[in-house]
Amino acid sequence: MQTLLALVVGGLYATGIFMILRRSLAKLVIGLAMLSHAANLLIFTAAGLLRGRPPLVPEGATRPPGPTAEPLAQALVLTAIVISFGLLAFTVALLYRAHQAVGANDLDEMTRTDR
C-alpha cells in the first residue's frame, strides 16, 4: 500500500508541475490544487498508514489502547488544507483581475502590458 501511495504522490506532483508550466490560467489553478493534494497525501503516507481507532485516551489510562491513528499527521493535513484553500482563492482572484485587465487567457500574452 505504501508503494502504491508513493507512486500516486509522485504522479500528482509530476502532473501538478506539468499543469503549472502550461500557458493557460485555468491549468495553473488546477496544477496548484494538484500540488496541494499531493502534499496532503505525502504527509499521510509519511506518517504511516495504520487502520485503527481514533487516538482517544479513556479515563484513567495513560495512553490509548491498541493501534491508533496518528493525530499529528491529521492535524498537519487539516492545516495544509486551510492554507491551500486560501492560496487557491487568492490565486483565482488575482488571475481573474489579471484576465480583466489584459483580456487574455495565455500567460505569455499577459506580458504585453510591459511594453
C-alpha positions, -999 to +999 in steps of 0.1 A: +000+000+000+029+024+008+044+018-026+011+025-044+006+057-025+042+068-032+035+063-069+003+083-066+020+111-048+048+112-074+022+112-102+003+140-086+034+161-081+045+155-117+011+163-131+008+194-109+041+208-121+033+199-157+000+218-154+017+248-138+041+251-167+012+253-192+002+287-206-035+287-195-047+304-164-072+276-156-044+250-159-023+270-135-050+269-108-056+231-114-019+225-111-017+243-078-047+223-065-030+191-075+002+201-058-017+208-026-034+174-028-001+157-034+014+174-003-015+163+019-012+127+007+025+128+012+020+138+049-004+109+054+019+085+037+050+096+056+031+093+090+024+056+081-010+043+072-025+023+101-061+014+103-070+018+138-092+035+163-092+073+168-064+084+192-087+088+223-074+080+258-100+066+281-103+079+316-077+066+340-054+054+312-020+069+303-022+060+266-047+048+240-053+011+240-042-008+209-033+006+175-044+042+169-043+066+140-016+093+140-031+126+153-002+148+143-005+139+106-042+146+107-036+180+123-010+189+098-032+179+068-061+199+082-038+229+085-025+223+050-060+222+036-069+256+050-036+271+038-040+257+003-076+268+001-066+304+010-037+302-016-061+290-043-087+316-035-061+344-037-047+329-069-081+328-085-089+364-075-055+376-088-058+357-121-094+369-126-083+405-121-053+400-144-076+385-171-099+415-168-070+439-172-053+422-201-082+403-217-061+371-224-061+336-211-025+329-222+002+338-197+026+348-225+002+374-237+000+390-203+034+404-208+022+428-234+013+454-207+051+457-200+058+470-235 
